[in-house]
Amino acid sequence: MGGNNKSDNTFWGHLEVFRWVLVRALIVLAVLAVGAFCLKDFVFNRIVLAPCESDFVTFRLMCRLADALQMPSLCPQMPSIEMINIQLASQLFVHISVSFALALLVAFPYLMTELWLFVSPALYKRERKIAVKGIIAFFFQFFLGVLLAYFLIFPLTLNFLGNYQVSERVVNQISLNSYISTLTGLVFMLGLVFEMPIVACFFAKIGVLTAEMFTRFRKYSVVVVLVLAAIITPSTDIFTMLLVALPLQLLYEFSRIVVKRVRKEV
């Protein structure tokens, strides 16, 4: 009975600690979301809607590259995008959802740190070292995917679709919901998909994956990557899909290299 009470106390003690982890996480998310909500002009004009401008950093760099290489075609011609809203409460809901999404993105390292502090006491010293390396790699890959989506894939997608017309009589007027869903979908999905090498490393360590398997299924990976790119991209155009598929295929090859190295160390 004494042993059972001790186990119960330990269980409820851990549950209480985890409850406070959730409370702190929710407080941080709420504070950041309220802060983002109050900074509406900065959040939307300088971050969310920035890729609509012709002087966006990606377009400026591409135009400089075009001048250096004397290839004017490399300089994107950003169209004048007219954003419209067709639902009464849509702008308010978009404001709230974007504030929460930005808060989640900014708070992501803190949330992972809280989770690590909760889990780490149960790990051995060697396991902690491995876990720390894994968390650092997780952060790096996630934000690499986020930055790639925001600074490269989404602006080029917006430029392509904004310029595309089936007829001069049809003017492109992008709805606010369509713009936001495309942006947030690409940013978060690319961030998650870029964890592929981390997942591959884990399965390689437990003996499920080998580099030979990656080599054997390389030709099938192209089809899988195209299907995955079609799922990730909220729009249905082939340009965006291929723009997403290219880094995914490179991730596949990088994952093969990671698995090969891990298997040598095992």
Disulfide bonds with the S-S distance in Angstrom:
Cys63-Cys75 1.92
